[in-house]
Amino acid sequence: MSRIHKKYIAMKKALSKLFQLRQALDACEKDIGLDHLSEVERAVFSFITSNENVTITAIKKHRYFHKYSLSTIKRAVLCLLNDGLIKSQKSKTDGREMHLTHSI
């Protein structure tokens, strides 16, 4: 078997596994009731629920969210706040910061 053919088979297996992971993630999000949210809203929600002292700035600075604009992240946060999935509280150390936590 040629080296190119081996690479092709490895790539095909990796892509198949990637799709299986996407299906599993989709099923999990549906099970917990997040399937109505957009991709960015689900990502922001996951970030907030898995971290402490989260601010919009912290979200934007995270490597995963570099592909999103600040206004897109702010809209996602606003949507999650309006849906009651997260809440915001003024920081005890910096009154300009709002800390985001999950409501569930």
ZIJOJO-V405308 format. One record per residue. RES is the residue in one small letter. D_FIRST is the distance of its C-alpha to the first C-alpha in Angstrom with 1 decimal. Layout:
# ZIJOJO-V405308
res: [RES:RES]
d_first: [D_FIRST:D_FIRST]
This chain:
# ZIJOJO-V405308
res: [m:s:r:i:h:k:k:y:i:a:m:k:k:a:l:s:k:l:f:q:l:r:q:a:l:d:a:c:e:k:d:i:g:l:d:h:l:s:e:v:e:r:a:v:f:s:f:i:t:s:n:e:n:v:t:i:t:a:i:k:k:h:r:y:f:h:k:y:s:l:s:t:i:k:r:a:v:l:c:l:l:n:d:g:l:i:k:s:q:k:s:k:t:d:g:r:e:m:h:l:t:h:s:i]
d_first: [0.0:3.8:6.6:8.4:6.5:6.8:10.3:11.0:10.6:12.7:15.1:15.6:16.4:18.7:20.5:21.0:22.5:24.6:26.1:26.9:28.7:30.6:31.7:32.9:34.7:36.3:37.5:38.9:40.8:42.1:43.3:45.3:46.7:44.9:43.2:46.1:45.4:43.4:40.2:42.2:45.0:42.6:41.1:44.6:45.8:43.0:43.7:47.4:47.1:44.8:46.8:50.5:52.9:50.7:52.2:51.0:50.6:48.4:46.2:45.9:45.1:42.2:38.8:37.7:40.7:40.5:39.0:42.3:45.7:48.7:50.4:47.5:47.6:51.4:51.2:48.8:51.1:54.1:52.5:51.7:55.3:56.7:54.7:56.0:52.6:53.5:56.7:57.8:60.3:61.9:60.8:63.5:62.9:62.3:64.2:62.0:58.9:58.1:55.9:53.7:53.2:52.1:54.8:53.1]
